[in-house]
């Protein structure tokens, strides 16, 4: 069970370093697509009680767009890219060459564009993991939902629920230079995957 897994400071540092490279790859990919500088904070790596995850993105009632991918391979898990509604609309305007403020709801094309962003970010992130660990991980086709953060996370966490009441969350915050876009990128490995990743990093 996940809650029995205790991470040493050295293991958390190693995971943070991988997360840093993965998030750096993702931020670079995103800035190239939207032609704006994207800054990111150093990833936070923590064991978080599942019911506290919504607090990381403004509380359970905050309206967010969530892009969710299942990760397959030797270290399966979940990737979740969460954007506040305002940021998601701004990102769509930027991607589609519209005036900022034009998008007020998402149509099929907008959702496709956001899912493609999720795809690119996840691929960039997982490539960094591969470079570091030689563990090949493949993302599923993305799913997208716009809802309250609590509701979106419930769907994800139901899948994780049988695995204990805590998740290892590797969380990175992205911020565009003009403040228009901020988002949270979460990697939540399955509990068994955590041991695989720790071994691959070589930090006992």
Buried (B, 14 or more C-beta within 10 A) or exposed (E): EBEEBEBEEEBBEBBBBBBBBBBBBBBEBBBEBBEBEBEBEEBBBBBBEBBEBBBBBBEBEBBBBBBBBBBEBBBBBBBBBBBBBBBBBBBBBBBEEBEEEEBEEBEEEBBEBBBBBBBBBBBBBBBBBEEBBEBEBEBBEBBBBBBBBBBBBBBBBEEBEEBBEBBBBBBBBBBBEEEBBBBBBBBBBBBBBBEBBBEBBEBE
